[in-house]
Amino acid sequence: MNTQEIIIELPSDIYLALNESENELKKNIKISLAIRLYRLRKLTLGKAAQIAGLSRYEFENVLVENDIPISNLTIEDVLNDTQKLK
């Protein structure tokens, strides 16, 4: 998989303020970004998990822990699919 690096400038004392290591902060930023893009329906569950650096199952657990629905299906989606099957 090809990757691309994005550099984010943060205050130098951010690690101390958050009580996190650089690696922990990077991981949390990636997970937060993945959650945000998933909630905005910009990414599928699988792609969001990929950005978060987690398996799909692990990312689903993160969503559940944050009270975020795993499925983006609406009632209309389900009803439309039901009509198509008839």
PALOKOL-609632 format. One record per atom (N, C-alpha, C, CB): atom name; x, y, z. Coordinates in steps of 0.001 Angstrom, whole numbers, plus 500000, padded with zeros to 6 digits. Glycine has a CB too. Layout:
// PALOKOL-609632
[CA; [X; Y; Z]]
...
// end
This chain:
// PALOKOL-609632
[N; [500840; 498825; 500000]]
[CA; [500000; 500000; 500000]]
[C; [500886; 501240; 500000]]
[CB; [499043; 499997; 501214]]
[N; [500629; 502138; 499086]]
[CA; [501345; 503409; 499063]]
[C; [500763; 504332; 500115]]
[CB; [501275; 504063; 497664]]
[N; [501636; 505087; 500750]]
[CA; [501168; 506051; 501748]]
[C; [501730; 507418; 501424]]
[CB; [501575; 505620; 503178]]
[N; [501113; 508412; 502003]]
[CA; [501579; 509777; 501844]]
[C; [501622; 510416; 503220]]
[CB; [500667; 510584; 500871]]
[N; [502633; 511186; 503461]]
[CA; [502817; 511807; 504769]]
[C; [502234; 513211; 504761]]
[CB; [504310; 511845; 505153]]
[N; [501524; 513546; 505847]]
[CA; [501005; 514893; 506061]]
[C; [501652; 515411; 507345]]
[CB; [499418; 514911; 506154]]
[N; [502203; 516596; 507282]]
[CA; [502858; 517173; 508449]]
[C; [501919; 518192; 509095]]
[CB; [504213; 517834; 508058]]
[N; [501713; 518045; 510398]]
[CA; [500874; 518957; 511167]]
[C; [501751; 519615; 512221]]
[CB; [499659; 518210; 511823]]
[N; [501731; 520920; 512245]]
[CA; [502514; 521637; 513246]]
[C; [501691; 521799; 514516]]
[CB; [502969; 523016; 512709]]
[N; [502304; 521439; 515643]]
[CA; [501652; 521537; 516947]]
[C; [502578; 522270; 517911]]
[CB; [501283; 520128; 517497]]
[N; [502013; 522880; 518940]]
[CA; [502871; 523522; 519942]]
[C; [503833; 522500; 520554]]
[CB; [502012; 524183; 521051]]
[N; [505020; 522954; 520883]]
[CA; [506053; 522031; 521362]]
[C; [505699; 521364; 522686]]
[CB; [507358; 522763; 521511]]
[N; [504821; 521960; 523469]]
[CA; [504484; 521381; 524767]]
[C; [503208; 520525; 524729]]
[CB; [504323; 522486; 525786]]
[N; [502732; 520203; 523537]]
[CA; [501475; 519455; 523413]]
[C; [501563; 518065; 524023]]
[CB; [501081; 519342; 521956]]
[N; [502701; 517389; 523878]]
[CA; [502847; 516041; 524445]]
[C; [502729; 516086; 525964]]
[CB; [504202; 515418; 524033]]
[N; [503330; 517094; 526560]]
[CA; [503265; 517251; 528010]]
[C; [501843; 517580; 528442]]
[CB; [504235; 518348; 528481]]
[N; [501191; 518481; 527719]]
[CA; [499823; 518881; 528059]]
[C; [498855; 517702; 527948]]
[CB; [499363; 520026; 527146]]
[N; [499058; 516860; 526954]]
[CA; [498178; 515707; 526738]]
[C; [498639; 514458; 527482]]
[CB; [498085; 515403; 525263]]
[N; [499855; 514503; 527999]]
[CA; [500455; 513357; 528673]]
[C; [500471; 512136; 527749]]
[CB; [499689; 513037; 529971]]
[N; [500904; 512377; 526515]]
[CA; [500989; 511316; 525512]]
[C; [502337; 511381; 524822]]
[CB; [499843; 511430; 524480]]
[N; [502774; 510221; 524362]]
[CA; [503987; 510186; 523563]]
[C; [503637; 510608; 522139]]
[CB; [504641; 508769; 523588]]
[N; [504647; 510836; 521330]]
[CA; [504420; 511211; 519935]]
[C; [503639; 510117; 519199]]
[CB; [505764; 511479; 519224]]
[N; [504005; 508870; 519443]]
[CA; [503317; 507746; 518782]]
[C; [501860; 507635; 519214]]
[CB; [504040; 506433; 519083]]
[N; [501593; 507848; 520515]]
[CA; [500217; 507799; 520999]]
[C; [499383; 508916; 520376]]
[CB; [500185; 507902; 522530]]
[N; [499958; 510101; 520281]]
[CA; [499243; 511229; 519687]]
[C; [498964; 510981; 518214]]
[CB; [500041; 512521; 519859]]
[N; [499953; 510467; 517484]]
[CA; [499747; 510144; 516067]]
[C; [498614; 509144; 515898]]
[CB; [501035; 509585; 515446]]
[N; [498617; 508100; 516730]]
[CA; [497578; 507072; 516653]]
[C; [496210; 507684; 516928]]
[CB; [497864; 505929; 517649]]
[N; [496109; 508511; 517951]]
[CA; [494827; 509127; 518305]]
[C; [494339; 510098; 517232]]
[CB; [494948; 509855; 519636]]
[N; [495257; 510821; 516615]]
[CA; [494876; 511739; 515530]]
[C; [494352; 510942; 514340]]
[CB; [496083; 512625; 515098]]
[N; [495013; 509851; 513998]]
[CA; [494571; 509025; 512878]]
[C; [493193; 508424; 513148]]
[CB; [495587; 507912; 512603]]
[N; [492967; 507952; 514354]]
[CA; [491664; 507380; 514711]]
[C; [490589; 508467; 514677]]
[CB; [491720; 506717; 516117]]
[N; [490899; 509635; 515230]]
[CA; [489926; 510738; 515232]]
[C; [489573; 511173; 513813]]
[CB; [490477; 511933; 516021]]
[N; [490569; 511257; 512953]]
[CA; [490331; 511623; 511557]]
[C; [489459; 510570; 510871]]
[CB; [491671; 511784; 510802]]
[N; [489771; 509316; 511098]]
[CA; [489004; 508234; 510489]]
[C; [487552; 508266; 510955]]
[CB; [489636; 506879; 510821]]
[N; [487327; 508484; 512235]]
[CA; [485967; 508576; 512772]]
[C; [485226; 509740; 512126]]
[CB; [485993; 508743; 514310]]
[N; [485880; 510876; 512060]]
[CA; [485250; 512076; 511482]]
[C; [484865; 511854; 510022]]
[CB; [486196; 513283; 511594]]
[N; [485766; 511317; 509228]]
[CA; [485475; 511090; 507819]]
[C; [484409; 510019; 507620]]
[CB; [486741; 510697; 507085]]
[N; [484383; 509029; 508500]]
[CA; [483350; 508000; 508435]]
[C; [481983; 508608; 508770]]
[CB; [483680; 506834; 509402]]
[N; [481930; 509417; 509819]]
[CA; [480660; 510045; 510217]]
[C; [480129; 510983; 509149]]
[CB; [480834; 510807; 511520]]
[N; [481020; 511631; 508429]]
[CA; [480621; 512526; 507340]]
[C; [480269; 511761; 506061]]
[CB; [481736; 513524; 507052]]
[N; [480409; 510434; 506129]]
[CA; [480156; 509550; 504988]]
[C; [481087; 509821; 503811]]
[CB; [478722; 509694; 504538]]
[N; [482284; 510281; 504139]]
[CA; [483310; 510487; 503114]]
[C; [484077; 509205; 502853]]
[CB; [484275; 511600; 503530]]
[N; [484106; 508315; 503867]]
[CA; [484820; 507036; 503742]]
[C; [483937; 505880; 504166]]
[CB; [486103; 507048; 504580]]
[N; [484172; 504736; 503562]]
[CA; [483503; 503517; 504010]]
[C; [484138; 503072; 505327]]
[CB; [483599; 502385; 502928]]
[N; [483491; 502125; 505953]]
[CA; [484017; 501572; 507196]]
[C; [485418; 500991; 506990]]
[CB; [483071; 500493; 507740]]
[N; [485600; 500267; 505889]]
[CA; [486899; 499652; 505611]]
[C; [487998; 500671; 505382]]
[CB; [486796; 498756; 504412]]
[N; [487703; 501724; 504606]]
[CA; [488704; 502760; 504334]]
[C; [489020; 503554; 505606]]
[CB; [488207; 503711; 503220]]
[N; [488001; 503826; 506410]]
[CA; [488227; 504537; 507674]]
[C; [489115; 503709; 508601]]
[CB; [486881; 504858; 508369]]
[N; [488866; 502414; 508645]]
[CA; [489703; 501521; 509461]]
[C; [491142; 501551; 508973]]
[CB; [489161; 500076; 509425]]
[N; [491307; 501601; 507650]]
[CA; [492650; 501651; 507062]]
[C; [493377; 502922; 507497]]
[CB; [492571; 501581; 505520]]
[N; [492706; 504068; 507455]]
[CA; [493323; 505328; 507895]]
[C; [493677; 505258; 509376]]
[CB; [492376; 506524; 507629]]
[N; [492789; 504657; 510168]]
[CA; [493022; 504555; 511611]]
[C; [494164; 503596; 511938]]
[CB; [491749; 504099; 512317]]
[N; [494554; 502779; 510974]]
[CA; [495607; 501799; 511229]]
[C; [495102; 500621; 512044]]
[CB; [496768; 502454; 511944]]
[N; [493795; 500330; 511909]]
[CA; [493162; 499257; 512667]]
[C; [492518; 498268; 511706]]
[CB; [492113; 499821; 513654]]
[N; [492256; 497069; 512211]]
[CA; [491463; 496132; 511424]]
[C; [490026; 496650; 511415]]
[CB; [491547; 494664; 512006]]
[N; [489239; 496143; 510507]]
[CA; [487835; 496568; 510443]]
[C; [487131; 496266; 511768]]
[CB; [487101; 495863; 509270]]
[N; [487386; 495095; 512323]]
[CA; [486787; 494706; 513601]]
[C; [487201; 495674; 514722]]
[CB; [487197; 493261; 513965]]
[N; [488497; 496004; 514793]]
[CA; [488982; 496936; 515824]]
[C; [488335; 498308; 515659]]
[CB; [490522; 497064; 515759]]
[N; [488204; 498764; 514403]]
[CA; [487596; 500074; 514158]]
[C; [486113; 500057; 514533]]
[CB; [487768; 500483; 512679]]
[N; [485425; 498960; 514248]]
[CA; [484022; 498839; 514654]]
[C; [483903; 498960; 516173]]
[CB; [483425; 497492; 514171]]
[N; [484830; 498344; 516897]]
[CA; [484815; 498439; 518363]]
[C; [485034; 499878; 518829]]
[CB; [485891; 497523; 518969]]
[N; [485920; 500608; 518153]]
[CA; [486156; 502023; 518491]]
[C; [484876; 502819; 518263]]
[CB; [487327; 502618; 517642]]
[N; [484173; 502539; 517172]]
[CA; [482917; 503231; 516901]]
[C; [481890; 502946; 517991]]
[CB; [482365; 502817; 515535]]
[N; [481759; 501687; 518371]]
[CA; [480810; 501308; 519423]]
[C; [481164; 502001; 520735]]
[CB; [480794; 499776; 519615]]
[N; [482452; 502038; 521079]]
[CA; [482901; 502692; 522309]]
[C; [482569; 504178; 522319]]
[CB; [484398; 502501; 522486]]
[N; [482457; 504780; 521133]]
[CA; [482160; 506209; 521013]]
[C; [480703; 506466; 520616]]
[CB; [483092; 506848; 519990]]
[N; [479847; 505451; 520786]]
[CA; [478408; 505562; 520486]]
[C; [478132; 506034; 519063]]
[CB; [477750; 506515; 521464]]
[N; [478906; 505512; 518115]]
[CA; [478738; 505853; 516702]]
[C; [478216; 504606; 516000]]
[CB; [480091; 506359; 516054]]
[N; [477112; 504746; 515269]]
[CA; [476551; 503580; 514574]]
[C; [477553; 502985; 513576]]
[CB; [475254; 503971; 513843]]
[N; [477586; 501675; 513518]]
[CA; [478487; 500989; 512595]]
[C; [477949; 501058; 511171]]
[CB; [478684; 499525; 513019]]
[N; [476650; 501104; 511046]]
[CA; [476034; 501163; 509727]]
[C; [475512; 502567; 509455]]
[CB; [474897; 500133; 509610]]
[N; [475702; 503029; 508225]]
[CA; [475175; 504330; 507816]]
[C; [473843; 504206; 507093]]
[CB; [476175; 505041; 506925]]
[N; [473279; 502993; 507091]]
[CA; [472012; 502791; 506402]]
[C; [470895; 503547; 507112]]
[CB; [471675; 501297; 506316]]
[N; [470046; 504174; 506311]]
[CA; [468872; 504840; 506858]]
[C; [467664; 503935; 506665]]
[CB; [468645; 506226; 506184]]
[N; [466557; 504279; 507287]]
[CA; [465309; 503529; 507106]]
[C; [464931; 503531; 505624]]
[CB; [464158; 504138; 507971]]
[N; [465121; 504677; 504969]]
[CA; [464811; 504783; 503541]]
[C; [465638; 503796; 502717]]
[CB; [465060; 506214; 503048]]
[N; [466921; 503676; 503054]]
[CA; [467791; 502729; 502346]]
[C; [467245; 501309; 502458]]
[CB; [469227; 502791; 502904]]
[N; [466859; 500930; 503664]]
[CA; [466349; 499583; 503900]]
[C; [465033; 499374; 503148]]
[CB; [466152; 499336; 505411]]
[N; [464136; 500364; 503208]]
[CA; [462857; 500250; 502508]]
[C; [463053; 500172; 500996]]
[CB; [461956; 501435; 502857]]
[N; [463970; 500970; 500465]]
[CA; [464263; 500922; 499032]]
[C; [464816; 499558; 498625]]
[CB; [465258; 502025; 498654]]
[N; [465710; 499026; 499435]]
[CA; [466260; 497705; 499145]]
[C; [465179; 496637; 499210]]
[CB; [467386; 497371; 500119]]
[N; [464269; 496769; 500164]]
[CA; [463170; 495818; 500288]]
[C; [462289; 495862; 499047]]
[CB; [462337; 496112; 501547]]
[N; [462002; 497064; 498557]]
[CA; [461176; 497203; 497353]]
[C; [461862; 496592; 496149]]
[CB; [460862; 498673; 497082]]
[N; [463167; 496757; 496060]]
[CA; [463916; 496188; 494930]]
[C; [463888; 494666; 494938]]
[CB; [465361; 496672; 494958]]
[N; [463810; 494066; 496127]]
[CA; [463822; 492618; 496237]]
[C; [462469; 491993; 495891]]
[CB; [464230; 492216; 497633]]
[N; [461414; 492788; 495902]]
[CA; [460069; 492254; 495610]]
[C; [459827; 492000; 494175]]
[CB; [459032; 493172; 496097]]
// end
